[in-house]
Amino acid sequence: MSLGNKAGPLAMAVAAVLVTGLLNACSSSPQPQTTASAYLAAWGKQDWAAMQQVVSQPPADFTAVNRAAFTNLGVHQASFTPGTMTTSGSTATEPFTERLALTGLSTITIKSTLHLVQVQGHWLVNWSPATIAPQLRTGDQLAVQETWPTRATILGAGGAPLVTQGQVVTIGVEGARIKNAKAVQTALVAAGATASEASEAIAAAQVHPTYFEPVFTVSQARYNVLEPTIYPIPGTVFQSGSARSAITPGLAAGVVGTVGPITAQELSQLGPPYTAQSIVGQTGLEQADERQLAGQPGATVTVVSKSGTQVATVATLPDHPGAPVTTTIDPATQHAAEAALAGENKSAALVAVNASTGDVLAAVSVNSGGVDYAIDGGFPPGSTFKVITSTALITHGLTPQSAASCPGTATVDGEVFHNAEGEAPVSNLLQAFTESCNTAFIGLATGHLTAPDFPAAATLFGLGRTLNIGLVSFDGSVPQPSDEADLAATSIGQGRVLMSPLSMAMVAAAADTGTVRSPQLVTGAFAGAGGTPTTLPSNLVSDLHEMMASVVASGTAAGQGLPAGTYAKTGTAEYGTTSPLKIDAWLMGFNGNIAFACLVVNSNGNGGPTCGPIVAKFLNDLS
């Protein structure tokens, strides 16, 4: 409502309060300060109606203009500090400072002036858009433009960079363009996406049909190969640009991860200052440490005319660069690990750690459907778990020379167990370990151990902790056996026992040095419970050395090309309901200061002949 030359109800009330206060002070002259204070207080609360009540002749769009200014800038808190009021007859001016906290950014400062006019004895604000910002005129709007700093890097051991810049193409989908979702799914998978990546993106695109939903990112060279088959499919869309990527494919698929256009879900989770145009971490450390790496954007607040032209700058905010993420990954070791798994068609993983420190030097997962099997996979460890079972036996008084036998089968509570890797004659624990005889270990375990001994032995090696290495990781699970058959299965790394290659590499590191440490990946990450190193009994360490050396010299890892000085234990974990059963092949151990664990899922062969050559190539390339 236009006030004309008459004051509104609130203005009259303000004047009445003013008059009452002044009468008490033996004065009858109203002051403009009361109106100014009321206006600024209402503004700070975004109470547009209260503001309008003390404005002389407010325009019809008064509320819309003021609300748009705050909305466009994303103001979530405002404060106003008045300066010195100057009065001249029936007019007055008061300079003031606006402090506007912008969501996702910081606080901008705008200096403006409040003009007041006396109307029929009452002071009112003489408002114009310039009250909001001096450069603002009728029809203009305020806008904010963010400028992100250069993304901080990810470093490896010794400060070596693990990321680089290059031309990439992000392949995605747009729901409104999809004509045949099945055809899009098939094309994306054929191009290299996992089935889950493709299906999840298509589902998201159906919810937000005008959004770009990224599926995966490839180098420009790779896109040139894929273009003839992927580009013609309706619904596929592409974004080209210069983007950073990990220095190796294995790091891109695992530890380091990738960056790409923000998805609708990510935008909802991250919130301001991120926008639909943001580039963010999609996997790995790029995603886990998104805010640290991205930093804080700077911003420029401008006045934009009706035609969209920027006509003035109101305020600027400096950006705040992100901080690098430093890891323990050693590029040379990582390259060697990736080369060792090159050409592997099965899902597989290889982890290497510094046995003396627990530093993760390399972690590789291939054909794993986007899951980092190396550090977060959970698989039955098979006979590699016999290191833990042997630990329990030795701590109960047995030695490598303790008597053992290796029958063809062992029946426990009606469940029949077979030998996966061989039935060579054995006479003691050392030979049973060397030949990886399941029935020998089942006989020893059921004769000398009880259910609590297994989780106790696992705890001795630090297994089962909740780790914080900077990425989601799995430290193994060794539930207490529920009955004798479960105890038998547990003793040979079956049943409900699960391990990751990382957890088995840490077991190997402890066997190597005699000191149990937590794995370290990101500098500064706290390893959680069990972070303080502990020491294994010296007799246990010497016995494990003797036994693991025998595996390489004359047992299930012999003849696989492993270099001199390698100590190891093979594993063949059987699972499923098919005949023959599916198997996962394992090899864990150490050579010098390098502890390792290798896994091949649904392998065509046992642990020694499957993982032995992989680890041999890895260790030989490092020497």
Secondary structure, DSSP 8 states (H G I E B T S, - for coil): ---TTS--HHHHHHHHHHHHHHHHTT-----HHHHHHHHHHHHHTT-HHHHHHTBSS--TTHHHHHHHHHHHHTEEEEEEEE---EEETTEEEEEEEEEEEETTS-EEEEEEEEEEEEETTEEEE---GGGT-TT--TT-EEEEEEE------EE-GGG-B-EEEEEEEEEEE-GGG-S-HHHHHHHHHHHT--HHHHHHHHHHHHHSTTS-EEEEEEEHHHHHHHHHHHTTSTTEEEEEEEEEEESSHHHHHTTS--EEE--HHHHHHH-TT--TT-EEE-SHHHHHTHHHHH-B-EEEEEEE-TTS-EEEEEEEE--B----EEB---HHHHHHHHHHHTT--S-EEEEEEETTT-BEEEEEEESSTT--HHHH--B--GGGGHHHHHHHHHHTT--TTSB----SEEEETTEEEE-SS------BHHHHHHHT-HHHHHHHHHHH--TTHHHHHHHHTTTT----SSS-----B----SSHHHHHHHHTT-TT-BB-HHHHHHHHHHHHHSEE---B-BTT----TT-S-EE--HHHHHHHHHHHHHHHHHSTTTTS---TTEEEEEEEEEESSSSS-EEEEEEEEEETTEEEEEEETT-SS-HHHHHHHHHHHHHHHH-
